[in-house]
Amino acid sequence: MGYVEKKYATIFKGPWMLYFRQASGGRKSVRLIIALRRLVLDVIPKEVAKKHNIEKALKKQDKVEDIAEEIDDKMYNVAFEIELDQEKAFEIIGKMEAAWEKAMKKGKKRDGRAILRKMNAEFQAELIKILKEEEDEEKEIYWRYLEPVIKSSEKEGQAMMAKIAQMFKTKEDVSRLAAVAFKWGARALRKSTINLKQDEHQLEIALKQLEEADSKKIGKATSKLRDIDRRIIAHASKEFKSTYLLLKRDLLLDIVLLNLLNTDDQEMRKFVAQHFMPQAPELKNMEDLKRIKKDIAEHGHVIAQGLRRLIAEESNIRGIAERNMALGRSMAA
């Protein structure tokens, strides 16, 4: 299933259901990662090397695969829904830009028109700045976090897995990175999107009030519009930052997961070579791990499609903001 197909299969679940899945899915995935770390790095090696309990070790390996599949499924859905939130935010900002453009072209009163041009320039400059920062952050997510996930099952997969392994110098690094991920929650993202939707409505009202204000009311109308502009920039900046952190969190968990699966595979090969474990069931388990890693990579491809769409939409919104700024300048000339 590609990005567009999954989008239309997801949006009918409703915003509150999506938020609940984002929040609960993220928290549970962190707990599952910590449980997986314990199985791979402590429990199974102890059962094999010290206790020589083959049957129990094989059952624990089945548990590893079940947990890995659950983590992949949860983080795939959460990352996808985060991208849907960002897409909605860009849609709202696009409507705000349309409201600004309409007000700029419609403004009749001389005093109001001059103030509108000045405030438009200030607003667009701030918006362009945070949009550029957002684009830089999205590109960092793509190249630093998402690319290793996507290519983990391709021809250069071994090199990518070696790159991932560099992030884990010690066993404690797994828990440390999982703990960092745990701090990034979904609440801020939902709240920022709701705020932007409210800002859109208030902006339209404030622009209309400024357009209709006489000399006695123009000061109050100007102050109201400036306050709304500041709120929009603050809410948009928070939205972009939340999206950035949450996508980093989810991809960081995927990287931790891939590292653990790679370690698990290496341990199985070592135990078979040392004749601690039977070859046939372990070969099957290795194939199962290979399939799970392929699923993770395929899910990464879908998230990459969404991220490329977001980068393109961000560039489009930035272009509109630049045109609105130019429009204000041309009217001033």
N, C-alpha and C positions, 0 to 999 in steps of 0.2 A: 504494500500500500504506500503510495507516494504522499507528499505533503498535502496536496489539495484534497485528495480522497479522505485522508485522515482528518483534515480540518472539518469537512462537512459531516463526518461521522462523530465529531466531538462537540461541535457548537450547540447541538440540540440538548446537551446535558444541563445547560443553564449555568450562569456565572457563580452561584453559590456552591453548586456541586463541584465545579471546577476548582474553586478556591479550597474547598474541603480536601479535595484530592491532592492539590499542590501542597497544602500544609501537612496533612497526615502522611502522604507519600514520602515527602522529604524526611520527616522525622523517623518514620519506620525504616527507611532505607539506610539511614546512618546506624541505627541499632542493628540491622541485619549485617551491615559491613563489619561492625565490631564482632558480631557472633561468627561471621565467616573467617575473619582474621584468626580468631581463637582456634577454630577447627583446623585451618590450613597450617598455621605456624606452631601450634602447641599440641592439640588433642591427637590428631592423626599421627604425626611423627612419634609421639610418645607411645601410642598403641602399637605401632609397627616396630620401632627400634628398641624400645625398652620392654614392652609387655608381650610382643610377638602375637598379638591378638588379631589375626587376619580377618576373621568374620566381622568383628566390631569395626575394624578400620574400613572395610568395604561399605558397611552401613553408614558410617560417618561420611564417606565419600559421596554416597547417594544424597546425603543431607547437604553437602557442599553444592552439588549441582542444583538441587531444588532451591536453595537460598539464592544462588547466583541468578537463576532464571527469574525469581521474584524481584530481585533488585533491578535487573535490567528492565523488566516490564514496568515497574513503578517509575523509575527515573526517565524512561522513554516518554511515558504519558505526561509526567510533570514538566519536562523540558518542552514538550510540544505545546502544552497549555500555557506556559510562560510566553512562548512566541505568539500565541493567539492574543494574550493580553497586550503585548507590545504592538501588535498589528492594530488592535482596537485603539490604543493610544495615538498612533499615527493617524488613524481615521479621524479622531476627534480634533487633533491639531490641524489637520487638513481643512476641516470645517471652520475652525477659527480663522485660518488664513483666508478662506473665502469670505468670511464676515468682514475682515479687515479690508480686503480688496473692494468689496461692495461699498463700504463706508467711504473709502478713499475716492471712489469714482462719483459717489452720490453727494458728498459734502457740498453744501451751498453757502452757508454763512461764513463770511470771511474770517472772523476770529476763530471760530470752531475749526475751520479748514486748516489754518496755520498750526493750531495746537495738535490737531489730528496727525498732520505730517510729522511733527516733531516726535510725538509719542509712538507713532508707527515705526520711525527710524530706530528709536531706543528699543522697542519690543523686538523688532526683527533682528537687530544686532545681537541681543542676548540669546534669542532663540537659535540663530545660526551658530553661535558659539557652542551651546550645549548639544546641538545636533552634530556638529563636527566632533565633539568629544565622544558622543555616542557611537559614531561611525568608527572611530579609532578603537573604542572598547570592543565593538562587535568583531572587528578584524582580528584583534588580539585573541578573543575567544575562539575564533575560527582556526587560526594558525597555531596557537599554543596548546589549546585544550581539545578542540574537536578533530583536528587532522589526525593526531595519534590514534584516536578512537576509530575513526573511519578506516584508516590504513592498517589497523592491527591484524586484519585477516587477509590482506593483499600480499603481493610478491615481496614488497619491502617490509612486510609485517615484522620480521625478526629485528630489523634495524629499529623500527618504531617501538617494539617491545623493549629493546635495549635502552632506548631513549626514556621510556616510561620508568624502567628500572632505576635510572639515575635519580629519580625523585624519592627513592626509598632506600636510603643508606642503611637503616636499621629497622628492626621489627617495630620499634616504637613510632616510626614515621607513618605507618598505616593508621594507627590510632590518632596521631597528631593531626594528620590531614582530614580524617573523618571528624575530629572535634572542631576543626576550622569550618568545615562544611555545615556542621550542626548549627552554628551561630547564624547562618543566613536563612531566615524564615520567609514565608510567603505573604505575611500580613501586609507589609508595607506596599507591596506591588498592587494588591487588590484595592487598598485605600487610595493610592495615588490615581488609579484609573477612575475610581468613583469621583474623586475631586476634580479631575480634568473634565469629566462630563458635566459637572455642575458649573465649572468655570466657563465652559462653552456657552451655556445659556446666559450666564451673567455678563459675558463679554458682549453678546448681541444687544442686551438691554442697555449696557453702558455706552456702547457706540451710538445707539439710537438717541439716548439722552443727551449726549454731547452734540450730536447733529442738530437737535431741536432746541438746545439751551440758548437763552438770551443772555445779555451781558451780565445780568444779576446771578444767573444760575450756572454760568460757564465754569466758574472756579470749583464749585461743588462737583459738577459733572466730570471735570478734569481729574480731580482728586480720586473720585470713585474709579475711573478708568485706570489710573496709574496703580491703584491698589490691586485691581483685578489682574493687570499685566504682571505685577510682581508675583502674585499667587500662581498664575499660570506657569511662569518660569520656574518657580520653586517646585510646583507639583510635577512639571515635566522632567525637571532635573532628578527629582526623587524617583519618578517612574523609571527613567533610563538607568539610574544607578541600581535600583532594585532588580531590574531585569538582568543587568550585567552580573550582579552578585549571584543571583539564583541560577543563571545558566552556568556560571563558573562552578557553583556548588555541585550541580548535577553532573557536569562533565568531570569534575574532580572525583566524584564518587565512581563514575565509570572507569576512570584511570586507576583508582585504587582497586576496583573490582578486577580489571584486566591484569593488574600486577599480581593479585592474589591467585588468579586462575593460572597465570604463567608459572608462579612459584609452585602451585599444586601439581602442575604437569611435570615440572622438573623433579619434584620429590617422588612422584610415581615412577618415573624413569629410573631414578637412582635406586629405589627400593627393589624394582624388578631386576636391575643389574646386580644388586647385592643378594638376590634370591631371598629377600625378606617377604616379597609379595608375589602371588602367582601372576604369570604374564597375561593370560587370556582375559580375565576380568579387568585388569588394569589397562589393557589396550582398548577395551570398550569404553572405559572411563575417559581415556585420553581423547577418543573420538567424540564423546559427549561434550568434553570441554571445548574441543575445536568447533563443534556446532554452536555452542553457546556464544563463543567469541565472535563467530560469524554473524549471529543474530545481533549482538551488540554493535558490530560494525555497520550492519544494514540499517539499524535504527539510527545510528549516527549520520548515515547518508540522508535520511528524511529530515533530521534536525538541521543538517547543513543546507538542504533546500530551503527550509524556512528561514534560516539565517541570511541566506543570499537574498531572499525576498525582502527581508527587513532592511538590509543594507541598501537595496535599490529604492525602497520606499522612503527611507531616511534621506537619501540623496534627492529624491523627487520633492519632498517637503522642504528641504533646504533650498532647492532651486526656486520654489514658489515664494519662500521668504525673501530671497534675494531679489526676485522680480517685484515683490510688493515694496521693498525698500527703494528700488529704482523708480517705481511708479510714484512714490511720494516725492522723490527728488525732482522728477520731471515736472510734477505739478507745481513745485516750488519755483522752478525756473521761469 
